[in-house]
Amino acid sequence: MGMERVVQFAGPPPTWAAIQKELAVAGLPVTVRMIDGLPAFPDEIPPDDWREVRISTPSGMMTLRKQSDGIAVAVWGNADERLQAEWEKVVEACGTIVHR
């Protein structure tokens, strides 16, 4: 079972470039692994209409999924403390974009 947090937004969802920029500011390197259920090259940039992006961080994997009211960020329920801390950084980064 997984754990999920949703960052809500009133307007259009942020682009992947905006999310990636905030993750870099937060000091969290990520690599794109899948885009909309398909394998991705590590340097591939998801298109603006992406629906689901799976990323890897230094501690593990997580998924970002667009929803009608926000972006859900999910990790597996057995995520260790390091991965949970990175998960929180991703949630915060998305929230920073949304609340500007």
LUMRO-908851 format. One record per residue: residue number from 1; chain; x, y, z of N, C-alpha, C in turn. Coordinates in steps of 0.05 Angstrom, whole numbers, plus 5000, padded with zeros to 4 digits. Layout:
N
<pt pos="NUM" unit="A" n_u="X" n_v="Y" n_w="Z" ca_u="X" ca_v="Y" ca_w="Z" c_u="X" c_v="Y" c_w="Z"/>
...
//
This chain:
100
<pt pos="1" unit="A" n_u="5017" n_v="4977" n_w="5000" ca_u="5000" ca_v="5000" ca_w="5000" c_u="5018" c_v="5025" c_w="5000"/>
<pt pos="2" unit="A" n_u="5009" n_v="5046" n_w="4987" ca_u="5025" ca_v="5070" ca_w="4985" c_u="5015" c_v="5093" c_w="5003"/>
<pt pos="3" unit="A" n_u="5031" n_v="5113" n_w="5004" ca_u="5024" ca_v="5138" ca_w="5018" c_u="5023" c_v="5160" c_w="4997"/>
<pt pos="4" unit="A" n_u="5003" n_v="5178" n_w="5000" ca_u="4999" ca_v="5198" ca_w="4979" c_u="4992" c_v="5225" c_w="4992"/>
<pt pos="5" unit="A" n_u="5003" n_v="5246" n_w="4981" ca_u="4996" ca_v="5273" ca_w="4990" c_u="4988" c_v="5288" c_w="4965"/>
<pt pos="6" unit="A" n_u="4968" n_v="5305" n_w="4967" ca_u="4958" ca_v="5320" ca_w="4944" c_u="4963" c_v="5350" c_w="4949"/>
<pt pos="7" unit="A" n_u="4976" n_v="5363" n_w="4929" ca_u="4980" ca_v="5391" ca_w="4929" c_u="4958" c_v="5403" c_w="4912"/>
<pt pos="8" unit="A" n_u="4941" n_v="5419" n_w="4923" ca_u="4918" ca_v="5430" ca_w="4908" c_u="4926" c_v="5457" c_w="4895"/>
<pt pos="9" unit="A" n_u="4913" n_v="5463" n_w="4872" ca_u="4918" ca_v="5488" ca_w="4858" c_u="4891" c_v="5498" c_w="4847"/>
<pt pos="10" unit="A" n_u="4890" n_v="5525" n_w="4844" ca_u="4865" ca_v="5537" ca_w="4833" c_u="4867" c_v="5540" c_w="4803"/>
<pt pos="11" unit="A" n_u="4890" n_v="5545" n_w="4792" ca_u="4893" ca_v="5549" ca_w="4763" c_u="4905" c_v="5524" c_w="4751"/>
<pt pos="12" unit="A" n_u="4917" n_v="5527" n_w="4728" ca_u="4929" ca_v="5504" ca_w="4714" c_u="4952" c_v="5493" c_w="4729"/>
<pt pos="13" unit="A" n_u="4957" n_v="5467" n_w="4726" ca_u="4979" ca_v="5454" ca_w="4741" c_u="5006" c_v="5465" c_w="4730"/>
<pt pos="14" unit="A" n_u="5026" n_v="5464" n_w="4747" ca_u="5053" ca_v="5473" ca_w="4738" c_u="5064" c_v="5454" c_w="4716"/>
<pt pos="15" unit="A" n_u="5082" n_v="5465" n_w="4700" ca_u="5096" ca_v="5449" ca_w="4681" c_u="5117" c_v="5432" c_w="4695"/>
<pt pos="16" unit="A" n_u="5126" n_v="5411" n_w="4681" ca_u="5148" ca_v="5395" ca_w="4693" c_u="5172" c_v="5412" c_w="4697"/>
<pt pos="17" unit="A" n_u="5178" n_v="5430" n_w="4678" ca_u="5202" ca_v="5448" ca_w="4681" c_u="5200" c_v="5464" c_w="4707"/>
<pt pos="18" unit="A" n_u="5177" n_v="5474" n_w="4714" ca_u="5174" ca_v="5489" ca_w="4739" c_u="5178" c_v="5472" c_w="4763"/>
<pt pos="19" unit="A" n_u="5168" n_v="5447" n_w="4762" ca_u="5172" ca_v="5429" ca_w="4785" c_u="5201" c_v="5422" c_w="4787"/>
<pt pos="20" unit="A" n_u="5214" n_v="5416" n_w="4765" ca_u="5242" ca_v="5408" ca_w="4765" c_u="5259" c_v="5431" c_w="4776"/>
<pt pos="21" unit="A" n_u="5252" n_v="5455" n_w="4769" ca_u="5267" ca_v="5479" ca_w="4778" c_u="5265" c_v="5481" c_w="4809"/>
<pt pos="22" unit="A" n_u="5241" n_v="5478" n_w="4820" ca_u="5238" ca_v="5479" ca_w="4849" c_u="5252" c_v="5456" c_w="4863"/>
<pt pos="23" unit="A" n_u="5253" n_v="5433" n_w="4851" ca_u="5267" ca_v="5411" ca_w="4863" c_u="5297" c_v="5416" c_w="4864"/>
<pt pos="24" unit="A" n_u="5308" n_v="5429" n_w="4843" ca_u="5336" ca_v="5437" ca_w="4842" c_u="5342" c_v="5458" c_w="4864"/>
<pt pos="25" unit="A" n_u="5324" n_v="5477" n_w="4867" ca_u="5327" ca_v="5497" ca_w="4888" c_u="5327" c_v="5484" c_w="4916"/>
<pt pos="26" unit="A" n_u="5311" n_v="5463" n_w="4919" ca_u="5309" ca_v="5448" ca_w="4944" c_u="5333" c_v="5430" c_w="4948"/>
<pt pos="27" unit="A" n_u="5350" n_v="5427" n_w="4928" ca_u="5373" ca_v="5410" ca_w="4930" c_u="5368" c_v="5381" c_w="4927"/>
<pt pos="28" unit="A" n_u="5346" n_v="5374" n_w="4913" ca_u="5338" ca_v="5346" ca_w="4910" c_u="5341" c_v="5338" c_w="4880"/>
<pt pos="29" unit="A" n_u="5362" n_v="5323" n_w="4874" ca_u="5365" ca_v="5314" ca_w="4847" c_u="5345" c_v="5291" c_w="4841"/>
<pt pos="30" unit="A" n_u="5332" n_v="5293" n_w="4818" ca_u="5313" ca_v="5273" ca_w="4810" c_u="5319" c_v="5264" c_w="4781"/>
<pt pos="31" unit="A" n_u="5312" n_v="5240" n_w="4775" ca_u="5315" ca_v="5229" ca_w="4748" c_u="5288" c_v="5218" c_w="4740"/>
<pt pos="32" unit="A" n_u="5279" n_v="5227" n_w="4716" ca_u="5253" ca_v="5217" ca_w="4705" c_u="5257" c_v="5188" c_w="4696"/>
<pt pos="33" unit="A" n_u="5239" n_v="5170" n_w="4705" ca_u="5241" ca_v="5142" ca_w="4698" c_u="5218" c_v="5133" c_w="4680"/>
<pt pos="34" unit="A" n_u="5194" n_v="5145" n_w="4684" ca_u="5171" ca_v="5138" ca_w="4667" c_u="5154" c_v="5163" c_w="4663"/>
<pt pos="35" unit="A" n_u="5142" n_v="5165" n_w="4639" ca_u="5123" ca_v="5186" ca_w="4633" c_u="5098" c_v="5173" c_w="4623"/>
<pt pos="36" unit="A" n_u="5076" n_v="5178" n_w="4636" ca_u="5050" ca_v="5167" ca_w="4629" c_u="5051" c_v="5137" c_w="4623"/>
<pt pos="37" unit="A" n_u="5065" n_v="5122" n_w="4641" ca_u="5066" ca_v="5093" ca_w="4639" c_u="5086" c_v="5082" c_w="4620"/>
<pt pos="38" unit="A" n_u="5102" n_v="5099" n_w="4607" ca_u="5122" ca_v="5090" ca_w="4588" c_u="5150" c_v="5096" c_w="4598"/>
<pt pos="39" unit="A" n_u="5170" n_v="5078" n_w="4594" ca_u="5197" ca_v="5084" ca_w="4602" c_u="5207" c_v="5110" c_w="4589"/>
<pt pos="40" unit="A" n_u="5223" n_v="5125" n_w="4604" ca_u="5234" ca_v="5150" ca_w="4595" c_u="5264" c_v="5150" c_w="4596"/>
<pt pos="41" unit="A" n_u="5277" n_v="5166" n_w="4579" ca_u="5305" ca_v="5170" ca_w="4581" c_u="5310" c_v="5187" c_w="4606"/>
<pt pos="42" unit="A" n_u="5332" n_v="5184" n_w="4620" ca_u="5337" ca_v="5199" ca_w="4645" c_u="5336" c_v="5230" c_w="4641"/>
<pt pos="43" unit="A" n_u="5343" n_v="5239" n_w="4618" ca_u="5343" ca_v="5268" ca_w="4613" c_u="5318" c_v="5278" c_w="4598"/>
<pt pos="44" unit="A" n_u="5299" n_v="5260" n_w="4594" ca_u="5275" ca_v="5267" ca_w="4580" c_u="5257" c_v="5285" c_w="4596"/>
<pt pos="45" unit="A" n_u="5246" n_v="5305" n_w="4582" ca_u="5228" ca_v="5324" ca_w="4596" c_u="5200" c_v="5318" c_w="4588"/>
<pt pos="46" unit="A" n_u="5183" n_v="5313" n_w="4608" ca_u="5155" ca_v="5307" ca_w="4602" c_u="5141" c_v="5330" c_w="4588"/>
<pt pos="47" unit="A" n_u="5123" n_v="5325" n_w="4569" ca_u="5109" ca_v="5347" ca_w="4556" c_u="5090" c_v="5360" c_w="4576"/>
<pt pos="48" unit="A" n_u="5081" n_v="5384" n_w="4569" ca_u="5064" ca_v="5399" ca_w="4587" c_u="5038" c_v="5385" c_w="4594"/>
<pt pos="49" unit="A" n_u="5029" n_v="5367" n_w="4577" ca_u="5004" ca_v="5352" ca_w="4582" c_u="5008" c_v="5325" c_w="4596"/>
<pt pos="50" unit="A" n_u="5031" n_v="5322" n_w="4610" ca_u="5036" ca_v="5297" ca_w="4624" c_u="5015" c_v="5292" c_w="4645"/>
<pt pos="51" unit="A" n_u="5010" n_v="5266" n_w="4650" ca_u="4990" ca_v="5259" ca_w="4670" c_u="5003" c_v="5245" c_w="4694"/>
<pt pos="52" unit="A" n_u="5024" n_v="5229" n_w="4689" ca_u="5038" ca_v="5215" ca_w="4710" c_u="5068" c_v="5213" c_w="4704"/>
<pt pos="53" unit="A" n_u="5084" n_v="5221" n_w="4723" ca_u="5113" ca_v="5219" ca_w="4720" c_u="5124" c_v="5204" c_w="4744"/>
<pt pos="54" unit="A" n_u="5140" n_v="5183" n_w="4738" ca_u="5154" ca_v="5169" ca_w="4760" c_u="5183" c_v="5178" c_w="4760"/>
<pt pos="55" unit="A" n_u="5192" n_v="5186" n_w="4784" ca_u="5219" ca_v="5196" ca_w="4786" c_u="5234" c_v="5179" c_w="4806"/>
<pt pos="56" unit="A" n_u="5261" n_v="5180" n_w="4804" ca_u="5278" ca_v="5168" ca_w="4825" c_u="5293" c_v="5191" c_w="4838"/>
<pt pos="57" unit="A" n_u="5297" n_v="5188" n_w="4864" ca_u="5313" ca_v="5206" ca_w="4880" c_u="5336" c_v="5190" c_w="4891"/>
<pt pos="58" unit="A" n_u="5355" n_v="5202" n_w="4905" ca_u="5377" ca_v="5186" ca_w="4916" c_u="5367" c_v="5163" c_w="4934"/>
<pt pos="59" unit="A" n_u="5343" n_v="5165" n_w="4945" ca_u="5334" ca_v="5144" ca_w="4964" c_u="5313" c_v="5125" c_w="4953"/>
<pt pos="60" unit="A" n_u="5302" n_v="5131" n_w="4929" ca_u="5282" ca_v="5113" ca_w="4918" c_u="5264" c_v="5126" c_w="4897"/>
<pt pos="61" unit="A" n_u="5241" n_v="5113" n_w="4893" ca_u="5223" ca_v="5122" ca_w="4872" c_u="5197" c_v="5134" c_w="4884"/>
<pt pos="62" unit="A" n_u="5185" n_v="5152" n_w="4868" ca_u="5159" ca_v="5163" ca_w="4875" c_u="5145" c_v="5171" c_w="4849"/>
<pt pos="63" unit="A" n_u="5119" n_v="5175" n_w="4851" ca_u="5102" ca_v="5181" ca_w="4828" c_u="5088" c_v="5207" c_w="4833"/>
<pt pos="64" unit="A" n_u="5088" n_v="5224" n_w="4812" ca_u="5072" ca_v="5249" ca_w="4812" c_u="5049" c_v="5245" c_w="4792"/>
<pt pos="65" unit="A" n_u="5025" n_v="5250" n_w="4801" ca_u="5001" ca_v="5245" ca_w="4784" c_u="4984" c_v="5270" c_w="4784"/>
<pt pos="66" unit="A" n_u="4978" n_v="5280" n_w="4760" ca_u="4959" ca_v="5303" ca_w="4759" c_u="4931" c_v="5293" c_w="4765"/>
<pt pos="67" unit="A" n_u="4917" n_v="5309" n_w="4781" ca_u="4889" ca_v="5304" ca_w="4787" c_u="4873" c_v="5329" c_w="4779"/>
<pt pos="68" unit="A" n_u="4847" n_v="5327" n_w="4780" ca_u="4831" ca_v="5350" ca_w="4772" c_u="4835" c_v="5374" c_w="4791"/>
<pt pos="69" unit="A" n_u="4843" n_v="5369" n_w="4816" ca_u="4846" ca_v="5390" ca_w="4835" c_u="4875" c_v="5394" c_w="4845"/>
<pt pos="70" unit="A" n_u="4894" n_v="5380" n_w="4833" ca_u="4921" ca_v="5383" ca_w="4842" c_u="4940" c_v="5362" c_w="4831"/>
<pt pos="71" unit="A" n_u="4962" n_v="5359" n_w="4845" ca_u="4982" ca_v="5339" ca_w="4838" c_u="4986" c_v="5321" c_w="4862"/>
<pt pos="72" unit="A" n_u="4982" n_v="5295" n_w="4858" ca_u="4986" ca_v="5275" ca_w="4879" c_u="5015" c_v="5265" c_w="4877"/>
<pt pos="73" unit="A" n_u="5028" n_v="5264" n_w="4900" ca_u="5055" ca_v="5254" ca_w="4902" c_u="5054" c_v="5229" c_w="4919"/>
<pt pos="74" unit="A" n_u="5062" n_v="5206" n_w="4908" ca_u="5059" ca_v="5180" ca_w="4922" c_u="5086" c_v="5165" c_w="4924"/>
<pt pos="75" unit="A" n_u="5089" n_v="5152" n_w="4947" ca_u="5111" ca_v="5133" ca_w="4952" c_u="5099" c_v="5107" c_w="4963"/>
<pt pos="76" unit="A" n_u="5114" n_v="5085" n_w="4962" ca_u="5105" ca_v="5060" ca_w="4974" c_u="5104" c_v="5063" c_w="5004"/>
<pt pos="77" unit="A" n_u="5087" n_v="5049" n_w="5016" ca_u="5083" ca_v="5049" ca_w="5045" c_u="5107" c_v="5040" c_w="5061"/>
<pt pos="78" unit="A" n_u="5125" n_v="5026" n_w="5049" ca_u="5149" ca_v="5017" ca_w="5063" c_u="5173" c_v="5035" c_w="5059"/>
<pt pos="79" unit="A" n_u="5168" n_v="5060" n_w="5050" ca_u="5189" ca_v="5080" ca_w="5046" c_u="5204" c_v="5085" c_w="5072"/>
<pt pos="80" unit="A" n_u="5230" n_v="5085" n_w="5071" ca_u="5246" ca_v="5090" ca_w="5095" c_u="5245" c_v="5120" c_w="5101"/>
<pt pos="81" unit="A" n_u="5258" n_v="5128" n_w="5124" ca_u="5258" ca_v="5156" ca_w="5132" c_u="5270" c_v="5175" c_w="5111"/>
<pt pos="82" unit="A" n_u="5291" n_v="5166" n_w="5098" ca_u="5304" ca_v="5183" ca_w="5078" c_u="5286" c_v="5188" c_w="5055"/>
<pt pos="83" unit="A" n_u="5273" n_v="5167" n_w="5045" ca_u="5254" ca_v="5171" ca_w="5023" c_u="5230" c_v="5187" c_w="5031"/>
<pt pos="84" unit="A" n_u="5220" n_v="5184" n_w="5055" ca_u="5198" ca_v="5200" ca_w="5064" c_u="5206" c_v="5229" c_w="5066"/>
<pt pos="85" unit="A" n_u="5231" n_v="5235" n_w="5074" ca_u="5240" ca_v="5263" ca_w="5075" c_u="5242" c_v="5275" c_w="5046"/>
<pt pos="86" unit="A" n_u="5251" n_v="5259" n_w="5027" ca_u="5252" ca_v="5268" ca_w="4999" c_u="5223" c_v="5272" c_w="4988"/>
<pt pos="87" unit="A" n_u="5205" n_v="5254" n_w="4996" ca_u="5177" ca_v="5256" ca_w="4988" c_u="5166" c_v="5283" c_w="4997"/>
<pt pos="88" unit="A" n_u="5172" n_v="5290" n_w="5022" ca_u="5163" ca_v="5315" ca_w="5034" c_u="5175" c_v="5339" c_w="5018"/>
<pt pos="89" unit="A" n_u="5200" n_v="5336" n_w="5010" ca_u="5212" ca_v="5358" ca_w="4994" c_u="5198" c_v="5361" c_w="4967"/>
<pt pos="90" unit="A" n_u="5190" n_v="5339" n_w="4955" ca_u="5176" ca_v="5341" ca_w="4929" c_u="5148" c_v="5354" c_w="4933"/>
<pt pos="91" unit="A" n_u="5134" n_v="5346" n_w="4954" ca_u="5108" ca_v="5358" ca_w="4960" c_u="5112" c_v="5388" c_w="4965"/>
<pt pos="92" unit="A" n_u="5132" n_v="5396" n_w="4981" ca_u="5136" ca_v="5424" ca_w="4986" c_u="5143" c_v="5439" c_w="4961"/>
<pt pos="93" unit="A" n_u="5160" n_v="5427" n_w="4944" ca_u="5168" ca_v="5441" ca_w="4919" c_u="5143" c_v="5446" c_w="4901"/>
<pt pos="94" unit="A" n_u="5125" n_v="5426" n_w="4899" ca_u="5101" ca_v="5430" ca_w="4884" c_u="5084" c_v="5452" c_w="4896"/>
<pt pos="95" unit="A" n_u="5082" n_v="5452" n_w="4923" ca_u="5066" ca_v="5472" ca_w="4937" c_u="5077" c_v="5500" c_w="4933"/>
<pt pos="96" unit="A" n_u="5104" n_v="5502" n_w="4931" ca_u="5116" ca_v="5528" ca_w="4927" c_u="5108" c_v="5540" c_w="4900"/>
<pt pos="97" unit="A" n_u="5107" n_v="5523" n_w="4879" ca_u="5098" ca_v="5532" ca_w="4853" c_u="5069" c_v="5540" c_w="4853"/>
<pt pos="98" unit="A" n_u="5053" n_v="5523" n_w="4865" ca_u="5024" ca_v="5527" ca_w="4864" c_u="5016" c_v="5552" c_w="4879"/>
<pt pos="99" unit="A" n_u="5029" n_v="5558" n_w="4901" ca_u="5021" ca_v="5580" ca_w="4918" c_u="5035" c_v="5607" c_w="4912"/>
<pt pos="100" unit="A" n_u="5048" n_v="5609" n_w="4890" ca_u="5061" ca_v="5634" ca_w="4883" c_u="5041" c_v="5653" c_w="4871"/>
//
